[in-house]
């Protein structure tokens, strides 16, 4: 299938689609979202959703699915940094414990790395979200996008 014209196939950066705690999924400032989209020949993810499902559930799912891998890697890296700093005696011990080497710094650095990445990482992938990639104010463009849905998929 082919689009009626190339500029009909649009994507929006994932962080823009999720901004405002998933405002696009609640129908928030749609005209501004359309301006953030851009013409593309490749869409990384196609987000299909039900308007009957709670927007918070959709937002949390997309947030965690698309950020959890990087957050996990940053958490692991942070834990390793905390351990190495403790092993080199750069960081102090929290407590003395016989037998096992204990480094609570690994937990502190690991959690900090994980949660900072979860909150601050901005995936660069382009997604197709109907309300952001189809002009909701222009009936002609909206109709062309619906006709071109096969090409978009």
Secondary structure by P-SEA (a helix, b strand, c coil): ccccccccccccccccccccccccccccaaaaaaaaccccccccbbbbbbccccaaaaaaaaaaaacaaaaaaaaaaaaaaaaaaaaacccccccccccccccaaaaaaaaaaaaaaaccccccbbbbbcccccccccaaaaaaaaaaccccc
